[in-house]
């Protein structure tokens, strides 16, 4: 009771007492004059005074107490504050405001049957310690988490202190819901950590030199600066398993056992990591244990004490190659701001990967170029071709990058003086023809004036108007190759000469047994080569035909000389014996490793397109082209020369025979080339 209330009660009591005394004495003296009676009545009057004043005082105190109780209830029932009255020793809730009933979700009766430990998420010992602080007034404001009837937990600030309630010391606690404030504070702290993570990741990208170093660093930063429980990066292997390649944090064996997959048809492929890898989009689980996608990992998550996870795709170029997987101890961790920040981090990782790949590619290219005969140039399309760029390995020719790119030495100065005019004329012609790429072979002079052969593959970079701006050349030193080719050509020429000499010797052996055909094989070879040239066939095939012609009748060495030189008509048996020379020639030549089908020409040169030839009766394209050419040349040369069994028929009759049989017994294209050769180009069979 306040001093004002006490003064009020005493004042009323004094007034009632004074009135009672004043009126009671006057009435007594008016009614009684006997002193003894007055004395007895005064004694009774005193007792009455005590009774009346006691009743008055009790009535006044009860009225005052009732008003205080009404005010107390009005405070609890009508005030918007959440108020709890708690018995500090047992923790029993003695009273609760209507706002508390509304906030917690339990009825008044339910709350008054509960203890504070059923609301506060702290342990009983922790709650008791905090109430002792409040009783001793060591602390007035506390921060707790209170559980409500619907199972949700709210952050609260509690202003608590001791009061006297019916002579009992209790705690009056005014509760304020600070969930949004605490959430904002945690959000700010979380974003601060994420921004630190982003900053550290950016710094890592500047200094990292390998993919593994980048991945290890990102996971470490996520734990140290992002305050994640743990994090790992997974890459897809050939079996479809997402294999951890980097890890950091306290995971209690989670990462080693995760075995996530990319195949959506499997249980572990439906998880956040597999989904992120397939879709290329972040996948978060803010309530890990309520998300069916994470079911295979719930027990692992309980052991690791995590409640939220996020899987974020890592992209290299246009391809998702892996995921960054982060795990938090708080549920509802990944909000829009967190997602945006972490996605920015993964973009940084993707950029870092691209940079690393470009760096590695450049290093590899530089290494390859430095050890290869290739020198890269970029020249400005100006007189003299000033050098814009050149690879370091130009030093192989004694030049420095500085001397070339500074303009002291233009590319034209490197070109051999005897080749410069030709090179410039070719470049001008190629450019005028609108080419974007062309190839040249020429000589350059090294800084020491050594002559080197190069092959230059040049591309033209033009402006919007089509005018050349730059020439980009891949210049390959082919000096050793060219020298080897020259040596090889010399060797081949000598080898060919040796082969021709050998075949000539073999041909002479045949001619010794058949003197009437002296020079026939050589002339057939020359005519065959000429027909091939007319048909546009390669020089190598022409050489082969010359050799094949020189030995195509080598099988006659197996035929008795008297038959070969018989002046009259041959008998059927003799003719059959003669026909065997084609197969015999093949048997003689087949073991010789000619670079041309010499043995087959010997066997097939009497075959005919319609199958009427011998020894096997081949038709059409079953006969090799070399044999088809030799067959025509053999007929023309034979009819143009003298034979023991007939006089010389002449070239005209021979050509008529070829013309008559073209497309039937002789190859039409070969026959046409032979006719052009003689009739239009004046070819003459040399003796």
GIQUI-V45343 format. One record per residue. N is the residue number from 1. RES is the residue in one small letter. SS is DSSP state (H for helix, E for strand, C for the rest). PSI is psi as a letter, one per 20 degrees, with the letter a starting at -180 (NA if undefined). Layout:
# GIQUI-V45343
[[N;RES;SS;PSI] [N;RES;SS;PSI]]
This chain:
# GIQUI-V45343
[[1;x;C;p] [2;x;C;r] [3;x;H;h] [4;x;H;g] [5;x;H;h] [6;x;H;g] [7;x;H;h] [8;x;H;g] [9;x;H;g] [10;x;H;g] [11;x;H;g] [12;x;H;g] [13;x;H;g] [14;x;H;h] [15;x;H;g] [16;x;H;g] [17;x;H;g] [18;x;H;g] [19;x;H;g] [20;x;H;g] [21;x;H;g] [22;x;H;g] [23;x;H;h] [24;x;H;g] [25;x;H;g] [26;x;H;g] [27;x;H;g] [28;x;H;g] [29;x;H;h] [30;x;H;h] [31;x;H;h] [32;x;C;p] [33;x;C;i] [34;x;C;p] [35;x;H;h] [36;x;H;g] [37;x;H;g] [38;x;H;h] [39;x;H;g] [40;x;H;g] [41;x;H;h] [42;x;H;h] [43;x;H;g] [44;x;H;h] [45;x;H;h] [46;x;H;g] [47;x;H;h] [48;x;H;h] [49;x;H;g] [50;x;H;g] [51;x;H;g] [52;x;H;g] [53;x;H;h] [54;x;H;g] [55;x;H;g] [56;x;H;g] [57;x;H;g] [58;x;H;g] [59;x;H;g] [60;x;H;g] [61;x;H;g] [62;x;H;g] [63;x;H;g] [64;x;H;g] [65;x;H;h] [66;x;H;g] [67;x;H;h] [68;x;H;g] [69;x;H;h] [70;x;H;g] [71;x;H;g] [72;x;H;g] [73;x;H;h] [74;x;H;h] [75;x;H;g] [76;x;H;h] [77;x;H;h] [78;x;H;i] [79;x;C;q] [80;x;C;i] [81;x;C;q] [82;x;E;o] [83;x;E;p] [84;x;E;p] [85;x;E;p] [86;x;E;p] [87;x;C;o] [88;x;C;h] [89;x;C;g] [90;x;C;i] [91;x;C;j] [92;x;E;q] [93;x;E;o] [94;x;E;h] [95;x;E;q] [96;x;E;p] [97;x;C;r] [98;x;H;h] [99;x;H;h] [100;x;H;g] [101;x;H;g] [102;x;H;g] [103;x;H;g] [104;x;H;h] [105;x;C;i] [106;x;C;q] [107;x;C;r] [108;x;H;g] [109;x;H;g] [110;x;H;g] [111;x;H;g] [112;x;H;i] [113;x;C;j] [114;x;C;r] [115;x;E;q] [116;x;H;h] [117;x;H;i] [118;x;H;i] [119;x;C;g] [120;x;E;p] [121;x;C;i] [122;x;C;r] [123;x;C;r] [124;x;H;g] [125;x;H;g] [126;x;H;h] [127;x;H;g] [128;x;H;g] [129;x;H;h] [130;x;H;h] [131;x;H;h] [132;x;H;h] [133;x;H;g] [134;x;H;g] [135;x;H;g] [136;x;C;i] [137;x;C;k] [138;x;C;h] [139;x;C;q] [140;x;C;h] [141;x;E;p] [142;x;E;q] [143;x;E;p] [144;x;E;r] [145;x;E;p] [146;x;E;p] [147;x;E;q] [148;x;C;r] [149;x;C;h] [150;x;C;j] [151;x;C;i] [152;x;C;q] [153;x;E;p] [154;x;E;q] [155;x;E;p] [156;x;E;q] [157;x;E;p] [158;x;E;o] [159;x;E;o] [160;x;E;q] [161;x;E;r] [162;x;E;q] [163;x;E;r] [164;x;E;p] [165;x;E;o] [166;x;C;l] [167;x;C;j] [168;x;E;p] [169;x;E;o] [170;x;E;r] [171;x;E;p] [172;x;E;o] [173;x;E;p] [174;x;E;o] [175;x;E;p] [176;x;E;p] [177;x;E;o] [178;x;C;k] [179;x;H;g] [180;x;H;g] [181;x;H;g] [182;x;H;h] [183;x;H;g] [184;x;H;h] [185;x;H;g] [186;x;H;h] [187;x;H;g] [188;x;H;g] [189;x;H;g] [190;x;H;g] [191;x;H;h] [192;x;H;g] [193;x;H;g] [194;x;H;h] [195;x;H;h] [196;x;H;g] [197;x;H;g] [198;x;H;g] [199;x;H;g] [200;x;H;h] [201;x;H;g] [202;x;H;g] [203;x;H;h] [204;x;H;g] [205;x;H;h] [206;x;H;h] [207;x;H;i] [208;x;C;q] [209;x;C;i] [210;x;C;q] [211;x;H;g] [212;x;H;g] [213;x;H;h] [214;x;H;g] [215;x;H;g] [216;x;H;g] [217;x;H;g] [218;x;H;g] [219;x;H;g] [220;x;H;g] [221;x;H;h] [222;x;H;h] [223;x;H;g] [224;x;H;h] [225;x;C;h] [226;x;C;i] [227;x;C;k] [228;x;C;q] [229;x;C;g] [230;x;E;r] [231;x;E;q] [232;x;E;q] [233;x;E;p] [234;x;E;q] [235;x;E;q] [236;x;E;p] [237;x;C;a] [238;x;C;h] [239;x;C;j] [240;x;C;j] [241;x;E;p] [242;x;E;o] [243;x;E;p] [244;x;E;p] [245;x;E;i] [246;x;E;q] [247;x;E;q] [248;x;E;q] [249;x;E;a] [250;x;C;o] [251;x;C;i] [252;x;C;k] [253;x;C;j] [254;x;H;g] [255;x;H;h] [256;x;H;h] [257;x;H;j] [258;x;C;g] [259;x;C;l] [260;x;C;q] [261;x;E;r] [262;x;C;i] [263;x;C;o] [264;x;C;i] [265;x;C;i] [266;x;C;q] [267;x;C;g] [268;x;C;i] [269;x;C;i] [270;x;C;i] [271;x;C;r] [272;x;H;g] [273;x;H;g] [274;x;H;g] [275;x;H;g] [276;x;H;h] [277;x;H;h] [278;x;H;g] [279;x;H;h] [280;x;C;j] [281;x;C;q] [282;x;C;q] [283;x;E;o] [284;x;E;q] [285;x;E;n] [286;x;C;i] [287;x;C;n] [288;x;H;g] [289;x;H;i] [290;x;H;i] [291;x;C;o] [292;x;H;h] [293;x;H;h] [294;x;H;j] [295;x;H;g] [296;x;H;i] [297;x;H;j] [298;x;H;g] [299;x;H;g] [300;x;H;h] [301;x;H;h] [302;x;H;g] [303;x;H;h] [304;x;H;i] [305;x;C;l] [306;x;C;q] [307;x;C;i] [308;x;E;q] [309;x;E;q] [310;x;E;p] [311;x;E;p] [312;x;E;p] [313;x;E;q] [314;x;E;p] [315;x;E;p] [316;x;E;o] [317;x;C;d] [318;x;C;j] [319;x;E;p] [320;x;E;o] [321;x;E;i] [322;x;E;a] [323;x;E;q] [324;x;E;p] [325;x;E;p] [326;x;E;q] [327;x;E;p] [328;x;E;q] [329;x;C;i] [330;x;C;p] [331;x;C;r] [332;x;C;k] [333;x;C;g] [334;x;C;n] [335;x;C;a] [336;x;H;g] [337;x;H;g] [338;x;H;g] [339;x;H;g] [340;x;H;g] [341;x;H;g] [342;x;H;h] [343;x;H;h] [344;x;H;h] [345;x;H;g] [346;x;H;h] [347;x;H;h] [348;x;H;g] [349;x;H;g] [350;x;H;g] [351;x;H;g] [352;x;H;g] [353;x;H;g] [354;x;H;g] [355;x;H;g] [356;x;H;g] [357;x;H;g] [358;x;H;g] [359;x;H;g] [360;x;H;g] [361;x;H;g] [362;x;H;g] [363;x;H;g] [364;x;H;g] [365;x;H;g] [366;x;H;g] [367;x;H;g] [368;x;H;g] [369;x;H;g] [370;x;H;h] [371;x;C;j] [372;x;C;r] [373;x;C;j] [374;x;E;p] [375;x;E;p] [376;x;E;p] [377;x;E;q] [378;x;E;o] [379;x;E;q] [380;x;E;q] [381;x;C;m] [382;x;C;r] [383;x;C;p] [384;x;C;i] [385;x;C;m] [386;x;C;q] [387;x;E;p] [388;x;E;h] [389;x;E;q] [390;x;E;q] [391;x;C;q] [392;x;H;h] [393;x;H;j] [394;x;H;i] [395;x;H;h] [396;x;H;h] [397;x;H;j] [398;x;C;j] [399;x;C;q] [400;x;C;q] [401;x;H;g] [402;x;H;g] [403;x;H;h] [404;x;H;g] [405;x;H;i] [406;x;C;i] [407;x;C;i] [408;x;C;h] [409;x;C;o] [410;x;C;r] [411;x;H;h] [412;x;H;h] [413;x;H;i] [414;x;H;h] [415;x;E;p] [416;x;C;p] [417;x;H;h] [418;x;H;i] [419;x;H;i] [420;x;H;g] [421;x;H;g] [422;x;H;g] [423;x;H;g] [424;x;H;h] [425;x;H;g] [426;x;H;g] [427;x;H;g] [428;x;H;g] [429;x;H;g] [430;x;H;g] [431;x;H;g] [432;x;H;h] [433;x;C;i] [434;x;C;j] [435;x;C;q] [436;x;C;i] [437;x;E;q] [438;x;E;r] [439;x;E;p] [440;x;E;q] [441;x;E;p] [442;x;E;a] [443;x;E;q] [444;x;E;r] [445;x;E;p] [446;x;C;r] [447;x;C;h] [448;x;C;j] [449;x;C;k] [450;x;C;p] [451;x;E;p] [452;x;E;q] [453;x;E;p] [454;x;E;q] [455;x;E;p] [456;x;E;o] [457;x;E;o] [458;x;E;p] [459;x;E;q] [460;x;E;p] [461;x;E;o] [462;x;E;q] [463;x;C;a] [464;x;C;h] [465;x;C;j] [466;x;C;i] [467;x;C;p] [468;x;E;p] [469;x;E;g] [470;x;E;q] [471;x;E;p] [472;x;E;o] [473;x;E;p] [474;x;E;o] [475;x;E;o] [476;x;E;p] [477;x;E;o] [478;x;C;k] [479;x;H;g] [480;x;H;g] [481;x;H;g] [482;x;H;g] [483;x;H;h] [484;x;H;h] [485;x;H;g] [486;x;H;g] [487;x;H;h] [488;x;H;g] [489;x;H;h] [490;x;H;g] [491;x;H;g] [492;x;H;h] [493;x;H;g] [494;x;H;h] [495;x;H;g] [496;x;H;g] [497;x;H;h] [498;x;H;g] [499;x;H;g] [500;x;H;h] [501;x;H;h] [502;x;H;g] [503;x;H;h] [504;x;H;h] [505;x;H;g] [506;x;H;g] [507;x;H;h] [508;x;H;h] [509;x;H;g] [510;x;H;g] [511;x;H;h] [512;x;H;h] [513;x;H;i] [514;x;C;m] [515;x;H;h] [516;x;H;i] [517;x;H;k] [518;x;C;p] [519;x;C;i] [520;x;H;g] [521;x;H;g] [522;x;H;g] [523;x;H;h] [524;x;H;g] [525;x;H;g] [526;x;H;g] [527;x;H;h] [528;x;H;g] [529;x;H;h] [530;x;H;g] [531;x;H;g] [532;x;H;g] [533;x;H;g] [534;x;H;h] [535;x;C;i] [536;x;C;j] [537;x;C;r] [538;x;C;q] [539;x;H;h] [540;x;H;g] [541;x;H;h] [542;x;H;g] [543;x;H;g] [544;x;H;h] [545;x;H;h] [546;x;H;g] [547;x;H;g] [548;x;H;h] [549;x;H;h] [550;x;H;h] [551;x;H;j] [552;x;C;h] [553;x;C;k] [554;x;H;h] [555;x;H;i] [556;x;H;i] [557;x;H;i] [558;x;H;i] [559;x;C;p] [560;x;C;p] [561;x;H;h] [562;x;H;h] [563;x;H;g] [564;x;H;h] [565;x;C;j] [566;x;C;p] [567;x;C;h] [568;x;C;a] [569;x;C;q] [570;x;C;q] [571;x;C;r] [572;x;H;h] [573;x;H;g] [574;x;H;h] [575;x;H;g] [576;x;H;h] [577;x;H;g] [578;x;H;g] [579;x;H;h] [580;x;C;i] [581;x;H;h] [582;x;H;g] [583;x;H;h] [584;x;H;h] [585;x;H;g] [586;x;H;g] [587;x;H;h] [588;x;H;g] [589;x;H;i] [590;x;C;h] [591;x;C;i] [592;x;C;p] [593;x;C;m] [594;x;C;q] [595;x;C;j] [596;x;C;r] [597;x;C;l] [598;x;H;g] [599;x;H;g] [600;x;H;h] [601;x;H;g] [602;x;H;h] [603;x;H;h] [604;x;H;i] [605;x;C;i] [606;x;C;j] [607;x;C;q] [608;x;C;q] [609;x;C;h] [610;x;E;j] [611;x;C;j] [612;x;C;i] [613;x;C;a] [614;x;C;r] [615;x;C;i] [616;x;C;i] [617;x;C;k] [618;x;C;q] [619;x;E;q] [620;x;H;c] [621;x;H;i] [622;x;H;i] [623;x;C;p] [624;x;C;q] [625;x;H;h] [626;x;H;h] [627;x;H;h] [628;x;H;h] [629;x;H;g] [630;x;H;h] [631;x;H;g] [632;x;H;g] [633;x;H;h] [634;x;H;g] [635;x;H;g] [636;x;H;g] [637;x;H;g] [638;x;H;g] [639;x;H;h] [640;x;C;i] [641;x;C;r] [642;x;C;q] [643;x;E;q] [644;x;C;h] [645;x;C;i] [646;x;E;q] [647;x;C;r] [648;x;C;p] [649;x;C;h] [650;x;C;r] [651;x;H;h] [652;x;H;g] [653;x;H;h] [654;x;H;g] [655;x;H;h] [656;x;H;h] [657;x;H;g] [658;x;H;g] [659;x;H;g] [660;x;H;h] [661;x;H;j] [662;x;E;p] [663;x;C;i] [664;x;C;f] [665;x;C;h] [666;x;E;q] [667;x;C;p] [668;x;H;g] [669;x;H;g] [670;x;H;g] [671;x;H;g] [672;x;H;g] [673;x;H;g] [674;x;H;g] [675;x;H;g] [676;x;H;g] [677;x;H;g] [678;x;H;g] [679;x;H;h] [680;x;C;h] [681;x;C;j] [682;x;C;k] [683;x;C;q] [684;x;C;p] [685;x;C;o] [686;x;C;q] [687;x;C;NA]]
